[in-house]
Amino acid sequence: MSFLIDPPWLYATGQMYGRLLPERTPAARVLEKATAGVFLATSISLYLDRPWTRPIWKACRAQDGRDWMLNSGVFRIDHRRAGARTHAVAALLFATYPLWLRLGERAARKR
């Protein structure tokens, strides 16, 4: 999971939910919240470089979890010197995760 990959992945997951669960039922809401929770828990843990995330960022050939979240193997942001501005942007990006999921659901249900 990374800031580059997560939004499209959440959107696509939301579209799948929207196609499989065309009504906004309580089950659909629980599934949406659980999915957003898993994405957020994993991605925030990667950003904070929690030890349990090591297999994830190692598999992605990153130097650590924050490197993976910020750079995704594409960018060259100095993840070791991330300061208040980087952390604030990361927090804003994390806040958009439920939105991407919901947008995907809505797009699928409008079809």
Biopython code that builds the backbone (N, CA, C, O; Angstrom):
import numpy as np
from Bio.PDB.StructureBuilder import StructureBuilder

atoms = [
    (1, "MET", "N", (0.845, -1.166, 0.000)),
    (1, "MET", "CA", (0.000, 0.000, 0.000)),
    (1, "MET", "C", (0.896, 1.236, 0.000)),
    (1, "MET", "O", (1.920, 1.284, 0.682)),
    (2, "SER", "N", (0.494, 2.207, -0.763)),
    (2, "SER", "CA", (1.252, 3.449, -0.837)),
    (2, "SER", "C", (0.309, 4.560, -1.278)),
    (2, "SER", "O", (-0.794, 4.306, -1.763)),
    (3, "PHE", "N", (0.762, 5.786, -1.102)),
    (3, "PHE", "CA", (-0.085, 6.908, -1.500)),
    (3, "PHE", "C", (-0.355, 6.917, -2.995)),
    (3, "PHE", "O", (-1.363, 7.472, -3.433)),
    (4, "LEU", "N", (0.514, 6.321, -3.779)),
    (4, "LEU", "CA", (0.318, 6.277, -5.227)),
    (4, "LEU", "C", (-0.663, 5.179, -5.630)),
    (4, "LEU", "O", (-1.431, 5.349, -6.577)),
    (5, "ILE", "N", (-0.640, 4.074, -4.927)),
    (5, "ILE", "CA", (-1.440, 2.907, -5.286)),
    (5, "ILE", "C", (-2.793, 2.864, -4.578)),
    (5, "ILE", "O", (-3.786, 2.433, -5.165)),
    (6, "ASP", "N", (-2.840, 3.302, -3.334)),
    (6, "ASP", "CA", (-4.052, 3.140, -2.526)),
    (6, "ASP", "C", (-5.304, 3.799, -3.102)),
    (6, "ASP", "O", (-6.341, 3.138, -3.158)),
    (7, "PRO", "N", (-5.270, 5.066, -3.537)),
    (7, "PRO", "CA", (-6.518, 5.662, -4.045)),
    (7, "PRO", "C", (-7.152, 4.893, -5.204)),
    (7, "PRO", "O", (-8.354, 4.630, -5.155)),
    (8, "PRO", "N", (-6.394, 4.517, -6.254)),
    (8, "PRO", "CA", (-7.049, 3.746, -7.316)),
    (8, "PRO", "C", (-7.535, 2.372, -6.834)),
    (8, "PRO", "O", (-8.564, 1.875, -7.292)),
    (9, "TRP", "N", (-6.795, 1.773, -5.920)),
    (9, "TRP", "CA", (-7.176, 0.469, -5.384)),
    (9, "TRP", "C", (-8.464, 0.591, -4.567)),
    (9, "TRP", "O", (-9.355, -0.252, -4.673)),
    (10, "LEU", "N", (-8.556, 1.635, -3.760)),
    (10, "LEU", "CA", (-9.785, 1.876, -2.995)),
    (10, "LEU", "C", (-10.959, 2.162, -3.925)),
    (10, "LEU", "O", (-12.058, 1.646, -3.718)),
    (11, "TYR", "N", (-10.733, 2.973, -4.940)),
    (11, "TYR", "CA", (-11.789, 3.298, -5.902)),
    (11, "TYR", "C", (-12.289, 2.023, -6.589)),
    (11, "TYR", "O", (-13.495, 1.807, -6.702)),
    (12, "ALA", "N", (-11.358, 1.181, -7.046)),
    (12, "ALA", "CA", (-11.732, -0.068, -7.723)),
    (12, "ALA", "C", (-12.471, -1.000, -6.761)),
    (12, "ALA", "O", (-13.429, -1.665, -7.154)),
    (13, "THR", "N", (-12.034, -1.047, -5.519)),
    (13, "THR", "CA", (-12.722, -1.875, -4.521)),
    (13, "THR", "C", (-14.133, -1.347, -4.293)),
    (13, "THR", "O", (-15.081, -2.125, -4.191)),
    (14, "GLY", "N", (-14.271, -0.038, -4.214)),
    (14, "GLY", "CA", (-15.595, 0.572, -4.072)),
    (14, "GLY", "C", (-16.489, 0.243, -5.255)),
    (14, "GLY", "O", (-17.679, -0.020, -5.080)),
    (15, "GLN", "N", (-15.930, 0.256, -6.454)),
    (15, "GLN", "CA", (-16.727, -0.111, -7.633)),
    (15, "GLN", "C", (-17.204, -1.558, -7.541)),
    (15, "GLN", "O", (-18.345, -1.863, -7.887)),
    (16, "MET", "N", (-16.339, -2.434, -7.081)),
    (16, "MET", "CA", (-16.725, -3.831, -6.923)),
    (16, "MET", "C", (-17.870, -3.951, -5.911)),
    (16, "MET", "O", (-18.839, -4.673, -6.145)),
    (17, "TYR", "N", (-17.750, -3.243, -4.792)),
    (17, "TYR", "CA", (-18.817, -3.265, -3.791)),
    (17, "TYR", "C", (-20.120, -2.726, -4.372)),
    (17, "TYR", "O", (-21.195, -3.275, -4.132)),
    (18, "GLY", "N", (-20.007, -1.646, -5.138)),
    (18, "GLY", "CA", (-21.193, -1.048, -5.734)),
    (18, "GLY", "C", (-21.902, -1.970, -6.714)),
    (18, "GLY", "O", (-23.129, -1.947, -6.818)),
    (19, "ARG", "N", (-21.134, -2.783, -7.434)),
    (19, "ARG", "CA", (-21.732, -3.734, -8.372)),
    (19, "ARG", "C", (-22.329, -4.937, -7.639)),
    (19, "ARG", "O", (-23.406, -5.417, -7.994)),
    (20, "LEU", "N", (-21.625, -5.417, -6.618)),
    (20, "LEU", "CA", (-22.094, -6.607, -5.895)),
    (20, "LEU", "C", (-23.208, -6.294, -4.902)),
    (20, "LEU", "O", (-24.076, -7.128, -4.645)),
    (21, "LEU", "N", (-23.176, -5.090, -4.349)),
    (21, "LEU", "CA", (-24.174, -4.665, -3.366)),
    (21, "LEU", "C", (-24.801, -3.364, -3.853)),
    (21, "LEU", "O", (-24.447, -2.289, -3.370)),
    (22, "PRO", "N", (-25.739, -3.452, -4.815)),
    (22, "PRO", "CA", (-26.280, -2.250, -5.444)),
    (22, "PRO", "C", (-27.058, -1.334, -4.494)),
    (22, "PRO", "O", (-27.264, -0.159, -4.800)),
    (23, "GLU", "N", (-27.478, -1.848, -3.376)),
    (23, "GLU", "CA", (-28.173, -1.022, -2.391)),
    (23, "GLU", "C", (-27.225, -0.680, -1.251)),
    (23, "GLU", "O", (-26.328, -1.457, -0.924)),
    (24, "ARG", "N", (-27.423, 0.450, -0.667)),
    (24, "ARG", "CA", (-26.590, 0.878, 0.477)),
    (24, "ARG", "C", (-27.181, 0.283, 1.757)),
    (24, "ARG", "O", (-27.793, 0.993, 2.555)),
    (25, "THR", "N", (-26.995, -1.004, 1.941)),
    (25, "THR", "CA", (-27.529, -1.744, 3.074)),
    (25, "THR", "C", (-26.596, -1.619, 4.276)),
    (25, "THR", "O", (-25.457, -1.175, 4.133)),
    (26, "PRO", "N", (-27.073, -2.010, 5.459)),
    (26, "PRO", "CA", (-26.168, -2.020, 6.623)),
    (26, "PRO", "C", (-24.935, -2.892, 6.382)),
    (26, "PRO", "O", (-23.838, -2.541, 6.815)),
    (27, "ALA", "N", (-25.103, -4.017, 5.701)),
    (27, "ALA", "CA", (-23.955, -4.884, 5.400)),
    (27, "ALA", "C", (-22.948, -4.167, 4.507)),
    (27, "ALA", "O", (-21.739, -4.297, 4.699)),
    (28, "ALA", "N", (-23.443, -3.415, 3.539)),
    (28, "ALA", "CA", (-22.556, -2.667, 2.645)),
    (28, "ALA", "C", (-21.785, -1.610, 3.425)),
    (28, "ALA", "O", (-20.598, -1.404, 3.175)),
    (29, "ARG", "N", (-22.437, -0.945, 4.358)),
    (29, "ARG", "CA", (-21.765, 0.070, 5.170)),
    (29, "ARG", "C", (-20.697, -0.556, 6.062)),
    (29, "ARG", "O", (-19.616, 0.010, 6.226)),
    (30, "VAL", "N", (-20.990, -1.707, 6.635)),
    (30, "VAL", "CA", (-20.006, -2.399, 7.481)),
    (30, "VAL", "C", (-18.802, -2.812, 6.647)),
    (30, "VAL", "O", (-17.660, -2.648, 7.078)),
    (31, "LEU", "N", (-19.052, -3.348, 5.454)),
    (31, "LEU", "CA", (-17.976, -3.767, 4.568)),
    (31, "LEU", "C", (-17.111, -2.569, 4.168)),
    (31, "LEU", "O", (-15.884, -2.664, 4.137)),
    (32, "GLU", "N", (-17.754, -1.453, 3.867)),
    (32, "GLU", "CA", (-17.031, -0.236, 3.503)),
    (32, "GLU", "C", (-16.149, 0.236, 4.657)),
    (32, "GLU", "O", (-14.979, 0.559, 4.452)),
    (33, "LYS", "N", (-16.701, 0.278, 5.858)),
    (33, "LYS", "CA", (-15.937, 0.730, 7.026)),
    (33, "LYS", "C", (-14.783, -0.221, 7.335)),
    (33, "LYS", "O", (-13.686, 0.223, 7.673)),
    (34, "ALA", "N", (-15.025, -1.517, 7.221)),
    (34, "ALA", "CA", (-13.965, -2.495, 7.482)),
    (34, "ALA", "C", (-12.833, -2.354, 6.466)),
    (34, "ALA", "O", (-11.658, -2.416, 6.827)),
    (35, "THR", "N", (-13.189, -2.166, 5.208)),
    (35, "THR", "CA", (-12.174, -2.018, 4.163)),
    (35, "THR", "C", (-11.355, -0.758, 4.396)),
    (35, "THR", "O", (-10.125, -0.798, 4.352)),
    (36, "ALA", "N", (-12.022, 0.348, 4.640)),
    (36, "ALA", "CA", (-11.301, 1.597, 4.909)),
    (36, "ALA", "C", (-10.410, 1.433, 6.139)),
    (36, "ALA", "O", (-9.280, 1.922, 6.157)),
    (37, "GLY", "N", (-10.912, 0.752, 7.160)),
    (37, "GLY", "CA", (-10.134, 0.534, 8.374)),
    (37, "GLY", "C", (-8.873, -0.274, 8.126)),
    (37, "GLY", "O", (-7.808, 0.053, 8.651)),
    (38, "VAL", "N", (-8.986, -1.323, 7.331)),
    (38, "VAL", "CA", (-7.819, -2.160, 7.022)),
    (38, "VAL", "C", (-6.793, -1.354, 6.226)),
    (38, "VAL", "O", (-5.598, -1.396, 6.519)),
    (39, "PHE", "N", (-7.265, -0.626, 5.225)),
    (39, "PHE", "CA", (-6.348, 0.205, 4.441)),
    (39, "PHE", "C", (-5.655, 1.238, 5.327)),
    (39, "PHE", "O", (-4.437, 1.407, 5.261)),
    (40, "LEU", "N", (-6.437, 1.921, 6.151)),
    (40, "LEU", "CA", (-5.850, 2.953, 7.010)),
    (40, "LEU", "C", (-4.889, 2.365, 8.026)),
    (40, "LEU", "O", (-3.793, 2.892, 8.216)),
    (41, "ALA", "N", (-5.279, 1.284, 8.678)),
    (41, "ALA", "CA", (-4.409, 0.670, 9.684)),
    (41, "ALA", "C", (-3.085, 0.221, 9.063)),
    (41, "ALA", "O", (-2.017, 0.439, 9.635)),
    (42, "THR", "N", (-3.164, -0.400, 7.904)),
    (42, "THR", "CA", (-1.943, -0.885, 7.256)),
    (42, "THR", "C", (-1.097, 0.271, 6.747)),
    (42, "THR", "O", (0.115, 0.296, 6.962)),
    (43, "SER", "N", (-1.721, 1.222, 6.078)),
    (43, "SER", "CA", (-0.965, 2.326, 5.495)),
    (43, "SER", "C", (-0.364, 3.239, 6.556)),
    (43, "SER", "O", (0.786, 3.660, 6.425)),
    (44, "ILE", "N", (-1.111, 3.548, 7.588)),
    (44, "ILE", "CA", (-0.569, 4.375, 8.671)),
    (44, "ILE", "C", (0.559, 3.630, 9.376)),
    (44, "ILE", "O", (1.568, 4.234, 9.741)),
    (45, "SER", "N", (0.397, 2.330, 9.569)),
    (45, "SER", "CA", (1.465, 1.538, 10.191)),
    (45, "SER", "C", (2.717, 1.530, 9.316)),
    (45, "SER", "O", (3.833, 1.601, 9.830)),
    (46, "LEU", "N", (2.539, 1.445, 8.009)),
    (46, "LEU", "CA", (3.682, 1.550, 7.111)),
    (46, "LEU", "C", (4.348, 2.917, 7.248)),
    (46, "LEU", "O", (5.570, 3.008, 7.367)),
    (47, "TYR", "N", (3.550, 3.967, 7.231)),
    (47, "TYR", "CA", (4.085, 5.321, 7.339)),
    (47, "TYR", "C", (4.858, 5.504, 8.641)),
    (47, "TYR", "O", (5.895, 6.166, 8.670)),
    (48, "LEU", "N", (4.344, 4.913, 9.717)),
    (48, "LEU", "CA", (5.006, 5.011, 11.026)),
    (48, "LEU", "C", (6.095, 3.959, 11.203)),
    (48, "LEU", "O", (6.731, 3.883, 12.254)),
    (49, "ASP", "N", (6.302, 3.159, 10.179)),
    (49, "ASP", "CA", (7.337, 2.135, 10.138)),
    (49, "ASP", "C", (7.232, 1.142, 11.298)),
    (49, "ASP", "O", (8.218, 0.839, 11.970)),
    (50, "ARG", "N", (6.035, 0.655, 11.510)),
    (50, "ARG", "CA", (5.813, -0.357, 12.548)),
    (50, "ARG", "C", (6.484, -1.661, 12.136)),
    (50, "ARG", "O", (6.464, -2.021, 10.959)),
    (51, "PRO", "N", (7.078, -2.375, 13.093)),
    (51, "PRO", "CA", (7.827, -3.604, 12.769)),
    (51, "PRO", "C", (7.015, -4.648, 11.992)),
    (51, "PRO", "O", (7.570, -5.321, 11.124)),
    (52, "TRP", "N", (5.737, -4.797, 12.277)),
    (52, "TRP", "CA", (4.950, -5.831, 11.608)),
    (52, "TRP", "C", (4.792, -5.582, 10.112)),
    (52, "TRP", "O", (4.403, -6.486, 9.374)),
    (53, "THR", "N", (5.094, -4.351, 9.653)),
    (53, "THR", "CA", (4.946, -4.038, 8.228)),
    (53, "THR", "C", (6.190, -4.393, 7.418)),
    (53, "THR", "O", (6.181, -4.277, 6.193)),
    (54, "ARG", "N", (7.242, -4.817, 8.078)),
    (54, "ARG", "CA", (8.505, -5.113, 7.387)),
    (54, "ARG", "C", (8.323, -6.034, 6.173)),
    (54, "ARG", "O", (8.866, -5.728, 5.112)),
    (55, "PRO", "N", (7.584, -7.145, 6.280)),
    (55, "PRO", "CA", (7.432, -7.998, 5.090)),
    (55, "PRO", "C", (6.800, -7.267, 3.903)),
    (55, "PRO", "O", (7.106, -7.577, 2.751)),
    (56, "ILE", "N", (5.938, -6.317, 4.173)),
    (56, "ILE", "CA", (5.283, -5.579, 3.080)),
    (56, "ILE", "C", (6.291, -4.705, 2.366)),
    (56, "ILE", "O", (6.447, -4.806, 1.149)),
    (57, "TRP", "N", (6.987, -3.837, 3.114)),
    (57, "TRP", "CA", (7.905, -2.915, 2.446)),
    (57, "TRP", "C", (9.144, -3.618, 1.897)),
    (57, "TRP", "O", (9.728, -3.161, 0.914)),
    (58, "LYS", "N", (9.547, -4.713, 2.516)),
    (58, "LYS", "CA", (10.666, -5.482, 1.960)),
    (58, "LYS", "C", (10.276, -6.083, 0.612)),
    (58, "LYS", "O", (11.061, -6.057, -0.337)),
    (59, "ALA", "N", (9.048, -6.629, 0.532)),
    (59, "ALA", "CA", (8.572, -7.216, -0.728)),
    (59, "ALA", "C", (8.501, -6.167, -1.839)),
    (59, "ALA", "O", (8.605, -6.492, -3.021)),
    (60, "CYS", "N", (8.325, -4.918, -1.445)),
    (60, "CYS", "CA", (8.227, -3.819, -2.419)),
    (60, "CYS", "C", (9.587, -3.170, -2.684)),
    (60, "CYS", "O", (9.677, -2.168, -3.393)),
    (61, "ARG", "N", (10.638, -3.749, -2.111)),
    (61, "ARG", "CA", (12.004, -3.262, -2.286)),
    (61, "ARG", "C", (12.199, -1.830, -1.810)),
    (61, "ARG", "O", (12.956, -1.063, -2.405)),
    (62, "ALA", "N", (11.512, -1.481, -0.741)),
    (62, "ALA", "CA", (11.659, -0.152, -0.154)),
    (62, "ALA", "C", (12.635, -0.225, 1.020)),
    (62, "ALA", "O", (12.930, -1.305, 1.531)),
    (63, "GLN", "N", (13.128, 0.936, 1.434)),
    (63, "GLN", "CA", (14.062, 0.985, 2.556)),
    (63, "GLN", "C", (13.349, 0.844, 3.896)),
    (63, "GLN", "O", (13.922, 0.341, 4.862)),
    (64, "ASP", "N", (12.115, 1.285, 3.947)),
    (64, "ASP", "CA", (11.276, 1.125, 5.138)),
    (64, "ASP", "C", (9.836, 1.467, 4.746)),
    (64, "ASP", "O", (9.551, 1.779, 3.590)),
    (65, "GLY", "N", (8.944, 1.402, 5.721)),
    (65, "GLY", "CA", (7.537, 1.640, 5.428)),
    (65, "GLY", "C", (7.246, 3.039, 4.914)),
    (65, "GLY", "O", (6.464, 3.215, 3.979)),
    (66, "ARG", "N", (7.876, 4.031, 5.525)),
    (66, "ARG", "CA", (7.636, 5.413, 5.074)),
    (66, "ARG", "C", (8.162, 5.623, 3.664)),
    (66, "ARG", "O", (7.533, 6.313, 2.862)),
    (67, "ASP", "N", (9.312, 5.032, 3.356)),
    (67, "ASP", "CA", (9.834, 5.108, 1.994)),
    (67, "ASP", "C", (8.811, 4.558, 1.012)),
    (67, "ASP", "O", (8.556, 5.163, -0.030)),
    (68, "TRP", "N", (8.226, 3.413, 1.341)),
    (68, "TRP", "CA", (7.231, 2.826, 0.445)),
    (68, "TRP", "C", (6.011, 3.727, 0.312)),
    (68, "TRP", "O", (5.532, 3.955, -0.799)),
    (69, "MET", "N", (5.501, 4.243, 1.429)),
    (69, "MET", "CA", (4.306, 5.078, 1.383)),
    (69, "MET", "C", (4.550, 6.357, 0.575)),
    (69, "MET", "O", (3.696, 6.755, -0.216)),
    (70, "LEU", "N", (5.676, 6.987, 0.761)),
    (70, "LEU", "CA", (5.938, 8.259, 0.092)),
    (70, "LEU", "C", (6.442, 8.110, -1.338)),
    (70, "LEU", "O", (6.066, 8.887, -2.216)),
    (71, "ASN", "N", (7.282, 7.126, -1.570)),
    (71, "ASN", "CA", (7.961, 7.040, -2.861)),
    (71, "ASN", "C", (7.432, 5.967, -3.800)),
    (71, "ASN", "O", (7.539, 6.114, -5.018)),
    (72, "SER", "N", (6.875, 4.912, -3.275)),
    (72, "SER", "CA", (6.297, 3.833, -4.085)),
    (72, "SER", "C", (7.255, 3.292, -5.133)),
    (72, "SER", "O", (6.825, 2.753, -6.152)),
    (73, "GLY", "N", (8.555, 3.434, -4.886)),
    (73, "GLY", "CA", (9.525, 2.988, -5.873)),
    (73, "GLY", "C", (9.605, 3.887, -7.091)),
    (73, "GLY", "O", (10.294, 3.552, -8.055)),
    (74, "VAL", "N", (8.912, 5.028, -7.073)),
    (74, "VAL", "CA", (8.844, 5.922, -8.227)),
    (74, "VAL", "C", (9.495, 7.274, -7.919)),
    (74, "VAL", "O", (10.301, 7.778, -8.701)),
    (75, "PHE", "N", (9.138, 7.850, -6.775)),
    (75, "PHE", "CA", (9.599, 9.192, -6.418)),
    (75, "PHE", "C", (10.892, 9.123, -5.616)),
    (75, "PHE", "O", (11.360, 8.039, -5.268)),
    (76, "ARG", "N", (11.454, 10.265, -5.331)),
    (76, "ARG", "CA", (12.696, 10.338, -4.563)),
    (76, "ARG", "C", (12.568, 11.328, -3.401)),
    (76, "ARG", "O", (13.471, 12.127, -3.156)),
    (77, "ILE", "N", (11.468, 11.268, -2.707)),
    (77, "ILE", "CA", (11.270, 12.117, -1.533)),
    (77, "ILE", "C", (12.171, 11.585, -0.420)),
    (77, "ILE", "O", (12.243, 10.375, -0.204)),
    (78, "ASP", "N", (12.852, 12.478, 0.280)),
    (78, "ASP", "CA", (13.728, 12.049, 1.376)),
    (78, "ASP", "C", (12.857, 11.650, 2.569)),
    (78, "ASP", "O", (12.503, 12.480, 3.406)),
    (79, "HIS", "N", (12.526, 10.376, 2.625)),
    (79, "HIS", "CA", (11.616, 9.877, 3.658)),
    (79, "HIS", "C", (12.227, 9.934, 5.053)),
    (79, "HIS", "O", (11.496, 9.930, 6.044)),
    (80, "ARG", "N", (13.546, 9.987, 5.147)),
    (80, "ARG", "CA", (14.199, 10.042, 6.460)),
    (80, "ARG", "C", (14.124, 11.433, 7.073)),
    (80, "ARG", "O", (14.240, 11.589, 8.288)),
    (81, "ARG", "N", (13.933, 12.426, 6.243)),
    (81, "ARG", "CA", (13.863, 13.806, 6.730)),
    (81, "ARG", "C", (12.457, 14.379, 6.657)),
    (81, "ARG", "O", (12.275, 15.596, 6.615)),
    (82, "ALA", "N", (11.487, 13.514, 6.643)),
    (82, "ALA", "CA", (10.093, 13.981, 6.583)),
    (82, "ALA", "C", (9.807, 14.847, 7.801)),
    (82, "ALA", "O", (10.010, 14.433, 8.943)),
    (83, "GLY", "N", (9.339, 16.041, 7.537)),
    (83, "GLY", "CA", (9.053, 16.978, 8.609)),
    (83, "GLY", "C", (7.563, 17.214, 8.772)),
    (83, "GLY", "O", (6.737, 16.443, 8.283)),
    (84, "ALA", "N", (7.242, 18.276, 9.456)),
    (84, "ALA", "CA", (5.848, 18.599, 9.772)),
    (84, "ALA", "C", (4.999, 18.745, 8.508)),
    (84, "ALA", "O", (3.855, 18.290, 8.481)),
    (85, "ARG", "N", (5.531, 19.359, 7.483)),
    (85, "ARG", "CA", (4.770, 19.556, 6.246)),
    (85, "ARG", "C", (4.456, 18.203, 5.584)),
    (85, "ARG", "O", (3.330, 17.976, 5.144)),
    (86, "THR", "N", (5.435, 17.324, 5.516)),
    (86, "THR", "CA", (5.221, 15.997, 4.936)),
    (86, "THR", "C", (4.195, 15.220, 5.749)),
    (86, "THR", "O", (3.316, 14.564, 5.189)),
    (87, "HIS", "N", (4.311, 15.295, 7.062)),
    (87, "HIS", "CA", (3.360, 14.588, 7.925)),
    (87, "HIS", "C", (1.940, 15.135, 7.762)),
    (87, "HIS", "O", (0.971, 14.375, 7.773)),
    (88, "ALA", "N", (1.824, 16.453, 7.612)),
    (88, "ALA", "CA", (0.500, 17.063, 7.424)),
    (88, "ALA", "C", (-0.114, 16.623, 6.090)),
    (88, "ALA", "O", (-1.303, 16.315, 6.022)),
    (89, "VAL", "N", (0.692, 16.597, 5.047)),
    (89, "VAL", "CA", (0.192, 16.143, 3.739)),
    (89, "VAL", "C", (-0.210, 14.673, 3.825)),
    (89, "VAL", "O", (-1.242, 14.277, 3.283)),
    (90, "ALA", "N", (0.599, 13.871, 4.500)),
    (90, "ALA", "CA", (0.267, 12.448, 4.672)),
    (90, "ALA", "C", (-1.062, 12.303, 5.405)),
    (90, "ALA", "O", (-1.898, 11.490, 5.012)),
    (91, "ALA", "N", (-1.265, 13.078, 6.460)),
    (91, "ALA", "CA", (-2.528, 13.009, 7.206)),
    (91, "ALA", "C", (-3.708, 13.374, 6.314)),
    (91, "ALA", "O", (-4.763, 12.744, 6.391)),
    (92, "LEU", "N", (-3.539, 14.377, 5.475)),
    (92, "LEU", "CA", (-4.608, 14.761, 4.545)),
    (92, "LEU", "C", (-4.885, 13.642, 3.534)),
    (92, "LEU", "O", (-6.039, 13.365, 3.207)),
    (93, "LEU", "N", (-3.840, 13.017, 3.054)),
    (93, "LEU", "CA", (-4.022, 11.908, 2.108)),
    (93, "LEU", "C", (-4.739, 10.736, 2.784)),
    (93, "LEU", "O", (-5.633, 10.132, 2.192)),
    (94, "PHE", "N", (-4.353, 10.417, 4.007)),
    (94, "PHE", "CA", (-5.037, 9.348, 4.740)),
    (94, "PHE", "C", (-6.523, 9.682, 4.917)),
    (94, "PHE", "O", (-7.377, 8.798, 4.848)),
    (95, "ALA", "N", (-6.816, 10.942, 5.142)),
    (95, "ALA", "CA", (-8.211, 11.361, 5.349)),
    (95, "ALA", "C", (-9.062, 11.152, 4.095)),
    (95, "ALA", "O", (-10.286, 11.063, 4.189)),
    (96, "THR", "N", (-8.426, 11.074, 2.921)),
    (96, "THR", "CA", (-9.183, 10.878, 1.684)),
    (96, "THR", "C", (-9.506, 9.411, 1.409)),
    (96, "THR", "O", (-10.302, 9.127, 0.514)),
    (97, "TYR", "N", (-8.922, 8.483, 2.138)),
    (97, "TYR", "CA", (-9.119, 7.062, 1.843)),
    (97, "TYR", "C", (-10.591, 6.650, 1.814)),
    (97, "TYR", "O", (-11.014, 6.016, 0.847)),
    (98, "PRO", "N", (-11.389, 6.984, 2.833)),
    (98, "PRO", "CA", (-12.812, 6.605, 2.754)),
    (98, "PRO", "C", (-13.520, 7.242, 1.559)),
    (98, "PRO", "O", (-14.441, 6.653, 0.993)),
    (99, "LEU", "N", (-13.093, 8.439, 1.181)),
    (99, "LEU", "CA", (-13.699, 9.127, 0.042)),
    (99, "LEU", "C", (-13.486, 8.348, -1.251)),
    (99, "LEU", "O", (-14.421, 8.212, -2.040)),
    (100, "TRP", "N", (-12.275, 7.830, -1.489)),
    (100, "TRP", "CA", (-12.005, 7.062, -2.709)),
    (100, "TRP", "C", (-12.884, 5.828, -2.780)),
    (100, "TRP", "O", (-13.405, 5.483, -3.840)),
    (101, "LEU", "N", (-13.042, 5.172, -1.649)),
    (101, "LEU", "CA", (-13.884, 3.981, -1.597)),
    (101, "LEU", "C", (-15.329, 4.335, -1.923)),
    (101, "LEU", "O", (-15.977, 3.650, -2.714)),
    (102, "ARG", "N", (-15.826, 5.391, -1.323)),
    (102, "ARG", "CA", (-17.204, 5.832, -1.547)),
    (102, "ARG", "C", (-17.423, 6.281, -2.981)),
    (102, "ARG", "O", (-18.459, 5.978, -3.572)),
    (103, "LEU", "N", (-16.451, 7.009, -3.556)),
    (103, "LEU", "CA", (-16.583, 7.447, -4.951)),
    (103, "LEU", "C", (-16.695, 6.258, -5.896)),
    (103, "LEU", "O", (-17.482, 6.288, -6.842)),
    (104, "GLY", "N", (-15.916, 5.216, -5.646)),
    (104, "GLY", "CA", (-15.998, 4.008, -6.474)),
    (104, "GLY", "C", (-17.352, 3.347, -6.357)),
    (104, "GLY", "O", (-17.922, 2.902, -7.353)),
    (105, "GLU", "N", (-17.870, 3.282, -5.138)),
    (105, "GLU", "CA", (-19.202, 2.694, -4.932)),
    (105, "GLU", "C", (-20.270, 3.477, -5.686)),
    (105, "GLU", "O", (-21.107, 2.901, -6.383)),
    (106, "ARG", "N", (-20.228, 4.779, -5.537)),
    (106, "ARG", "CA", (-21.238, 5.626, -6.199)),
    (106, "ARG", "C", (-21.172, 5.506, -7.718)),
    (106, "ARG", "O", (-22.203, 5.458, -8.389)),
    (107, "ALA", "N", (-19.965, 5.457, -8.249)),
    (107, "ALA", "CA", (-19.811, 5.346, -9.705)),
    (107, "ALA", "C", (-20.439, 4.038, -10.194)),
    (107, "ALA", "O", (-21.120, 4.017, -11.219)),
    (108, "ALA", "N", (-20.209, 2.963, -9.467)),
    (108, "ALA", "CA", (-20.757, 1.665, -9.882)),
    (108, "ALA", "C", (-22.278, 1.645, -9.758)),
    (108, "ALA", "O", (-22.953, 1.045, -10.595)),
    (109, "ARG", "N", (-22.816, 2.276, -8.752)),
    (109, "ARG", "CA", (-24.268, 2.251, -8.537)),
    (109, "ARG", "C", (-25.014, 3.144, -9.526)),
    (109, "ARG", "O", (-26.204, 2.936, -9.763)),
    (110, "LYS", "N", (-24.348, 4.118, -10.097)),
    (110, "LYS", "CA", (-24.993, 5.003, -11.081)),
    (110, "LYS", "C", (-25.160, 4.322, -12.423)),
    (110, "LYS", "O", (-25.942, 4.785, -13.253)),
    (111, "ARG", "N", (-24.450, 3.244, -12.652)),
    (111, "ARG", "CA", (-24.527, 2.540, -13.947)),
    (111, "ARG", "C", (-25.793, 1.774, -14.070)),
    (111, "ARG", "O", (-26.025, 1.125, -15.090)),
]
sb = StructureBuilder()
sb.init_structure("model")
sb.init_model(0)
sb.init_chain("A")
sb.init_seg("    ")
for serial, (resi, resn, name, xyz) in enumerate(atoms, 1):
    if name == "N":
        sb.init_residue(resn, " ", resi, " ")
    sb.init_atom(name, np.array(xyz, "f"), 0.0, 1.0, " ", f" {name:<3s}", serial, name[0])
structure = sb.get_structure()
